[in-house]
């Protein structure tokens, strides 16, 4: 079943990110989607609760699929902590089922309960993570328990019931806005015009020339910045031992990915010199031991997001590739300045 889902997902993405619109016959559904999405956005925005007594930052995107939101969230958390803030991460917890919410997540929480991304973020940042499909309730829990003084909502751009002070929209620089159409004809969750109201646009692509940021994929915005996801280390799933990413050079590996854009992960491994056999699964896939078998002693390499779901049954040859976001100094300065501005009327 996972193979069928993966094949369908791959087909849809090829259609979405092609230069034409071969799904044009679905255009009426795209118009319906836009009408429903805009109606829900207006209703949620009008019904939202009053602003919260701490700055609220939302990281998301207007396209479907993986763009690098979670690595960016981890980077923001690190920069805020270095600046003296106590950040708390809020998450929907996709792929998990806790039964009761809110759920405070630690590095040892089961991904089956919390979802893979919250556990990964708890592990990589060391900061509190609160999971709840109702993000406002998660925010109230974090504040009631004095977990921090700034909230970062991972993947919540369209969750309009949560009041926010800052919005960041992330793009995959290689795929951009695809064919520019709304779901289901294209990958857009919201029209490109939505970007006029976000504070920062982040483009994830190390190959993108700096001048291209002035109008990325037809997106004009006064605050567009580049982001690079840099591989930093390999972690052995069973022992926790680390190796340099340079050890991948010349290795034959089975690359396992259950993420929104597995092609980017596979390309990263090849750029590091590995010979890659691809094994793609749907996003948030619940891995089983049989997903991690090989006929030889080749390494199995997966993302950190997938690794948290495989720790209990990983074979001896399984490794995760850790990547970290890198962003320019001007963005860091502008971002921290905006957070301080958001807190001034609250604390004065």
C-alpha positions as CSV (number, residue, x, y, z in Angstrom):
1,X,0.0,0.0,0.0
2,X,2.8,2.4,0.9
3,X,4.3,1.7,-2.6
4,X,1.1,2.7,-4.3
5,X,0.8,5.9,-2.2
6,X,4.4,6.8,-2.9
7,X,3.9,6.3,-6.7
8,X,0.7,8.4,-6.7
9,X,2.4,11.1,-4.7
10,X,5.3,11.1,-7.2
11,X,3.0,11.4,-10.1
12,X,1.0,14.3,-8.7
13,X,4.2,16.2,-7.8
14,X,5.5,15.7,-11.4
15,X,2.2,17.2,-12.7
16,X,2.2,20.0,-10.2
17,X,5.8,21.0,-10.7
18,X,5.7,20.7,-14.5
19,X,5.5,23.8,-16.8
20,X,2.0,23.0,-18.0
21,X,-1.3,22.2,-16.3
22,X,-2.2,18.7,-17.4
23,X,-4.8,18.5,-14.6
24,X,-6.7,21.4,-16.1
25,X,-9.9,19.3,-16.1
26,X,-9.8,19.6,-12.3
27,X,-9.9,23.4,-12.5
28,X,-13.5,23.6,-11.1
29,X,-12.3,21.7,-8.0
30,X,-9.4,24.2,-7.7
31,X,-11.9,27.1,-7.8
32,X,-14.1,25.3,-5.2
33,X,-11.0,24.7,-3.0
34,X,-10.1,28.4,-3.2
35,X,-13.6,29.5,-2.2
36,X,-13.8,27.1,0.7
37,X,-10.3,28.0,1.9
38,X,-11.0,31.7,1.8
39,X,-14.3,31.2,3.6
40,X,-12.7,29.1,6.3
41,X,-9.8,31.6,6.6
42,X,-12.2,34.5,7.1
43,X,-14.4,32.6,9.6
44,X,-11.4,31.5,11.6
45,X,-9.8,34.9,11.5
46,X,-13.0,36.6,12.8
47,X,-13.4,34.0,15.5
48,X,-9.8,34.0,16.7
49,X,-9.2,34.7,20.3
50,X,-7.4,37.9,21.5
51,X,-3.7,38.1,21.1
52,X,-1.4,36.2,23.5
53,X,0.8,37.9,26.1
54,X,4.0,36.7,24.4
55,X,5.3,37.0,20.8
56,X,3.8,34.3,18.5
57,X,5.8,33.2,15.4
58,X,4.3,31.0,12.7
59,X,6.5,29.1,10.2
60,X,4.7,27.6,7.2
61,X,4.3,27.6,3.5
62,X,1.6,28.2,0.8
63,X,2.6,25.1,-1.1
64,X,2.0,21.4,-0.3
65,X,4.9,19.2,0.5
66,X,8.2,19.6,2.2
67,X,10.1,22.9,2.0
68,X,12.4,22.8,5.1
69,X,10.1,24.2,7.7
70,X,11.3,22.1,10.6
71,X,15.0,22.8,10.1
72,X,14.1,26.5,9.9
73,X,12.1,26.2,13.1
74,X,15.0,24.5,14.9
75,X,17.3,27.3,13.7
76,X,14.9,30.0,14.9
77,X,14.7,28.3,18.3
78,X,18.5,28.2,18.6
79,X,18.9,31.9,17.6
80,X,16.1,33.0,20.0
81,X,17.7,31.0,22.9
82,X,21.1,32.5,22.2
83,X,19.5,36.0,22.4
84,X,18.1,35.2,25.8
85,X,14.6,34.1,24.9
86,X,12.9,30.9,26.1
87,X,11.2,29.5,23.0
88,X,8.4,26.9,23.0
89,X,7.5,25.0,19.9
90,X,3.8,24.3,19.0
91,X,2.9,21.6,16.6
92,X,-0.1,19.9,15.1
93,X,1.6,16.5,15.5
94,X,0.9,15.1,12.1
95,X,1.1,11.3,12.0
96,X,0.6,10.9,15.7
97,X,-2.4,10.1,17.9
98,X,-2.0,11.0,21.6
99,X,-5.6,10.4,22.5
100,X,-5.6,13.3,24.9
101,X,-4.2,16.8,24.3
102,X,-2.3,19.0,24.9
103,X,0.8,16.7,24.9
104,X,4.1,17.9,26.1
105,X,6.8,16.2,24.1
106,X,10.3,15.2,25.0
107,X,13.0,13.4,23.1
108,X,11.8,10.1,24.5
109,X,8.1,10.5,23.6
110,X,6.8,7.9,21.1
111,X,6.4,9.3,17.6
112,X,3.2,7.2,17.4
113,X,1.7,9.6,20.0
114,X,3.3,12.9,19.1
115,X,4.2,12.6,15.4
116,X,7.7,12.5,14.0
117,X,8.5,16.2,13.6
118,X,7.7,17.2,17.2
119,X,9.9,14.4,18.6
120,X,12.7,15.4,16.2
121,X,12.4,19.0,17.2
122,X,12.4,18.1,20.9
123,X,15.6,16.0,20.3
124,X,17.4,18.6,18.2
125,X,16.6,21.7,20.2
126,X,16.2,20.6,23.8
127,X,13.3,23.1,24.2
128,X,9.7,22.3,25.2
129,X,7.4,21.1,22.4
130,X,3.6,21.0,22.8
131,X,1.4,19.1,20.4
132,X,-2.3,19.8,19.9
133,X,-4.5,19.9,16.8
134,X,-5.9,23.0,18.4
135,X,-2.8,25.2,18.5
136,X,-4.4,27.9,20.6
137,X,-5.0,25.3,23.3
138,X,-1.3,24.3,23.0
139,X,-0.3,27.9,23.4
140,X,-2.5,28.3,26.5
141,X,-0.9,25.2,28.0
142,X,2.6,26.4,27.4
143,X,1.8,29.8,29.0
144,X,-0.1,28.3,32.0
145,X,2.9,26.0,32.7
146,X,5.5,28.8,32.2
147,X,7.3,26.8,29.6
148,X,8.7,29.9,27.8
149,X,8.3,33.5,26.7
150,X,8.0,33.2,22.9
151,X,6.0,30.6,20.9
152,X,6.9,29.2,17.5
153,X,4.2,27.3,15.6
154,X,5.8,24.8,13.2
155,X,3.6,24.5,10.0
156,X,0.7,26.6,11.1
157,X,0.4,29.3,8.4
158,X,-3.2,28.3,7.5
159,X,-4.2,27.7,11.2
160,X,-5.9,31.1,11.5
161,X,-7.5,30.6,14.9
162,X,-4.1,31.0,16.4
163,X,-3.2,34.7,16.8
164,X,0.2,35.6,15.5
165,X,2.7,38.4,15.5
166,X,5.2,37.2,12.8
167,X,4.7,34.9,9.8
168,X,7.5,33.2,7.8
169,X,6.7,31.4,4.5
170,X,9.2,28.8,3.3
171,X,9.7,27.7,-0.3
172,X,11.8,25.0,-1.9
173,X,13.9,27.0,-4.3
174,X,14.1,24.2,-6.8
175,X,10.4,23.7,-7.1
176,X,9.1,27.3,-6.4
177,X,5.4,27.6,-6.8
178,X,5.2,24.8,-9.4
179,X,2.6,25.4,-12.1
180,X,1.2,28.3,-10.0
181,X,-2.3,26.7,-9.6
182,X,-4.2,25.9,-6.5
183,X,-4.8,22.4,-5.2
184,X,-5.7,20.0,-6.9
185,X,-4.5,21.4,-10.2
186,X,-1.3,22.6,-8.6
187,X,0.6,22.7,-5.3
188,X,-0.7,26.0,-3.9
189,X,-2.6,25.9,-0.6
190,X,-3.3,29.6,-1.0
191,X,-2.9,32.2,-3.8
192,X,0.6,33.8,-4.2
193,X,-1.1,37.1,-3.1
194,X,-1.2,35.7,0.4
195,X,2.6,36.4,0.7
196,X,1.8,40.1,0.8
197,X,0.8,39.7,4.5
198,X,3.8,37.6,5.7
199,X,6.8,39.1,7.3
200,X,9.6,37.0,5.7
201,X,9.9,34.7,2.7
202,X,12.6,32.1,3.0
203,X,13.9,30.2,0.0
204,X,15.6,26.9,0.6
205,X,18.1,26.5,-2.2
206,X,21.9,26.7,-2.0
207,X,22.1,26.9,-5.9
208,X,20.0,30.1,-6.1
209,X,21.9,33.2,-7.2
210,X,21.5,36.1,-4.8
211,X,20.0,38.3,-7.5
212,X,17.2,35.7,-8.1
213,X,15.9,36.5,-4.6
214,X,14.7,39.9,-5.8
215,X,11.8,38.2,-7.5
216,X,11.8,34.5,-6.7
217,X,9.4,32.5,-8.9
218,X,7.5,35.7,-9.6
219,X,7.1,36.3,-5.9
220,X,7.9,39.9,-5.1
221,X,8.5,40.6,-1.4
222,X,10.6,43.2,0.5
223,X,12.1,40.5,2.8
224,X,13.2,37.4,0.8
225,X,16.2,35.5,2.3
226,X,18.0,32.4,1.2
227,X,18.4,29.3,3.4
228,X,20.8,26.4,3.0
229,X,20.4,22.9,4.6
230,X,23.9,21.8,5.4
231,X,24.6,18.1,6.3
232,X,26.6,18.1,9.5
233,X,26.9,14.5,10.8
234,X,25.8,10.9,10.5
235,X,24.2,9.3,13.6
236,X,24.1,5.6,14.2
237,X,20.5,4.7,15.1
238,X,21.3,2.0,17.6
239,X,24.3,3.3,19.4
240,X,24.1,7.1,18.9
241,X,27.7,7.2,17.6
242,X,28.5,9.8,15.1
243,X,30.6,9.9,11.9
244,X,31.6,12.6,9.5
245,X,29.4,13.1,6.4
246,X,32.6,12.7,4.4
247,X,32.4,9.0,5.2
248,X,29.6,8.7,2.7
249,X,31.9,9.3,-0.3
250,X,32.2,6.1,-2.3
251,X,29.7,4.2,-0.2
252,X,26.7,2.4,-1.6
253,X,23.7,3.2,0.5
254,X,20.0,2.5,0.6
255,X,18.4,5.9,1.1
256,X,15.1,5.7,3.0
257,X,12.8,8.7,3.1
258,X,9.2,9.2,4.3
259,X,9.2,13.0,3.8
260,X,7.4,15.6,1.7
261,X,10.2,15.9,-0.8
262,X,12.4,12.8,-0.9
263,X,14.2,13.8,-4.1
264,X,16.0,16.6,-2.2
265,X,17.3,14.1,0.4
266,X,18.5,11.6,-2.3
267,X,20.2,14.4,-4.2
268,X,22.0,15.5,-1.0
269,X,23.4,12.0,-0.5
270,X,24.6,11.9,-4.1
271,X,26.3,15.3,-3.7
272,X,28.2,13.8,-0.7
273,X,29.6,11.2,-3.0
274,X,27.3,8.2,-2.1
275,X,25.9,5.7,-4.7
276,X,22.2,5.8,-3.9
277,X,19.4,3.2,-4.1
278,X,16.2,5.2,-3.5
279,X,13.5,3.9,-1.2
280,X,10.7,6.5,-0.9
281,X,7.7,6.3,1.3
282,X,4.7,8.7,1.9
283,X,5.2,11.6,4.2
284,X,4.9,10.7,7.9
285,X,5.0,7.0,7.0
286,X,5.0,4.6,10.0
287,X,8.0,2.5,9.3
288,X,8.2,-1.3,10.1
289,X,11.3,-3.5,10.4
290,X,10.7,-4.9,6.9
291,X,11.1,-1.4,5.4
292,X,14.7,-1.4,6.5
293,X,16.1,-4.6,5.0
294,X,19.0,-4.9,2.6
295,X,20.4,-7.8,0.7
296,X,24.0,-6.7,1.4
297,X,25.8,-4.9,4.2
298,X,25.3,-1.5,2.6
299,X,24.4,1.4,4.8
300,X,20.8,2.4,5.3
301,X,20.6,6.2,5.5
302,X,17.5,8.2,6.4
303,X,16.5,11.6,7.6
304,X,16.5,12.6,11.3
305,X,12.7,12.9,11.0
306,X,12.4,9.3,9.9
307,X,15.1,8.1,12.4
308,X,13.0,8.9,15.5
309,X,10.4,6.4,14.3
310,X,13.0,3.6,13.6
311,X,15.1,3.8,16.8
312,X,13.5,0.8,18.4
313,X,14.0,-1.7,15.6
314,X,16.8,-0.2,13.5
315,X,19.3,-2.7,12.1
316,X,23.0,-2.3,12.8
317,X,23.7,-0.7,9.4
318,X,21.2,2.1,9.8
319,X,22.3,5.8,10.0
320,X,20.6,9.1,10.0
321,X,21.9,12.2,8.2
322,X,21.6,15.3,10.3
323,X,21.1,18.6,8.5
324,X,21.1,22.1,9.9
325,X,19.7,25.3,8.5
326,X,22.1,28.1,7.7
327,X,20.7,31.6,7.1
328,X,22.4,35.0,6.5
329,X,23.3,37.4,9.3
330,X,21.0,40.2,7.9
331,X,18.0,37.9,8.3
332,X,19.0,36.9,11.8
333,X,19.3,40.6,12.8
334,X,16.0,41.5,11.1
335,X,14.1,38.6,12.6
336,X,15.3,39.2,16.2
337,X,14.6,42.9,15.8
338,X,11.0,42.1,14.8
339,X,10.5,39.8,17.8
340,X,11.7,42.5,20.1
341,X,9.3,44.9,18.5
342,X,6.5,42.5,19.0
343,X,7.3,42.2,22.7
344,X,7.5,45.9,23.4
345,X,3.8,46.8,23.6
346,X,3.3,43.6,25.7
347,X,6.0,44.4,28.3
348,X,5.6,48.2,28.4
